[in-house]
Amino acid sequence: MNVADSYITEEKKQSLEEELALLAGAKRKEILENLEYAKSLGDLSENAEYHQTREDQGKLEARIAKIESILRNSQVVSGGGGEVIDIGSKVVVQKSAGPEREERTYIIVGAEEADMREGKISNRSPFGQAIMGKKKGDTVSFDAPGGMVNYKIIKVS
């Protein structure tokens, strides 16, 4: 897989499709109703409710366009499961040096799904780029904000 491509999991695709249905349906209708009400209040030049609703409408339409773009331009991938690290792989790593040598588990995902709190690392991040294509037992190095970091790959699933 090409690191420059955009990838999403099937779960993320479903989540985005559900969000799109909500935004393009009920939320869009709600904003249009609010806009009509705000227009009925009179002078639009000094109508704060109208201007706020227009701003909300702009944000909604921008989010709808972003979701549509992600769905149109992203490749859906299934979980890893092989010996070689790829999008969807669950990887257990251990720092090769320093006091913090505990094992950490990460899932390699596309940039749209990256969430450090959930242990989801983007394939475009320095760590993601360094680890792609590696196998259990390999050591990877990459430049982090705190300097060069080395990890040993303990497990790939």
N, C-alpha and C positions, 0 to 999 in steps of 0.2 A: 504494500500500500504506500502511496505517496504521502509524505508528511504534510504537504501543502493542501491536500484535500480535506474536506469537512466530513466528519463522521458523526453519526448518532446511533444509539442503540434503539432497538425496537420499542423499549419502554419509554425512552425520551420522545420518540416519534409519536407514540400514542398520547403522551402527556401534552405535546405541542398541538396535536390535532384536537384534543379536548379543549384546550385553552382557546384555540382559534375558533372553534364552534361557539363557545361562550361569548367571546369578544365580538365576533362578526354577527352574532344573533342577538341575544338579550342585552348585552352591554351597549351595542351600537344603537339598538332601538331605544334604550333608556336615555342615551345622550341626545338622540334626535328629539325625543319628547321633551327633555329639559331645555333644549334649544328653542323649540316652538314656544314653550312657556315663557322663557326669558325674552323672546321677541315680543310677546304679547304685553310685556310690561311697559313698552313704549320706547322712548329715546335710546337708541343703541349706543350712542357716543358716550353716555354716562351710565350705562347699565353694566355694573360689575358682574352680575350673575350671568349675563350674556357672554361677556369676555372670558369668564372662568370656564363656562361650558364650552366655548370655542377652543380654549386651551386644552381642556380634557378631551375634546374630540380629536384634536391634533395628535395628542399622545396615544390615544386609542388606535387611530389609523396608522401611526408609525409602528406600534407594536404588532398590529395585524400584518403590515407589510414585511416586518422582520421575520415573523413566524413563517409566512408564506415563502419568503426567500430561503430560510433554513430548510424547510421541507422540500423545496424544489431543488436546492443545490447540494444537499447532503446525501451521503451514501449510508444506508442502513446496514449496520454490521451486527453479527451475533457475537456472543461471548467468545473469549479466546479458546482455551481448552487444549491448545497444542503445546509443543515443547518450546517453540520460538515465540518470543513476546511480540504481540500485535495488539491492535485496538480490541478492547474487551478482555484482554488477559488480566488475570489476578496474579500479582507478583508480590512475593515476600522477599524483602531485602534487609541487609544489615550493614551498618556503617563499618567500613574497613579499619577506621582509626578513631581515636578520641574516646572520651569517657562514655558517650551515649552509644552503646553497642547493641541495644535491644533491637529485636526484629520489628519491622513495620510492614504492613500490608497495604498495597495500593491496587487500584484498578485503572488501567490505561483506557482513557476515553477521548472522544473528540473534544475540541475546544468549547463547544456549546454546553457540554455536560460537566466540565471540570468543577469540582467542589472539594477543596482541601479538607473541610470538616468531615466529609463523607469518605475521604481517602480516594477520591477520583482525581487522577492526574491527567492533564491534557497531553496528548501526543505531540503538541507543539511547544510544550514547556521545555526548558533545558534538560530536566530529568527525563521527560518523555522521549525527547529526541535521542538522548544518550542510551536509553534502555531498549528502544525498538530494535527488533531483530536479534536480540541477545538470548542466551539460554541459561538454564540453571547451572551454577558454578562460575559463570562469567563475572568479571569485575567491570564496573562502569565508572567513569569519571566525568564530571561536568563542572562548569564554573557557575557557582551560586553567588548571591550577593555577599556572603561572608567569606568567599574564597573557594578554592577547589574542594570538591566533595567526592569521596570514593565510596561506592556501595558494592557489596557482593550479593549476587542473586542467589537466594536460598531455595526458592520454589517458584514454579510457574504453573498456573492452571487456567 
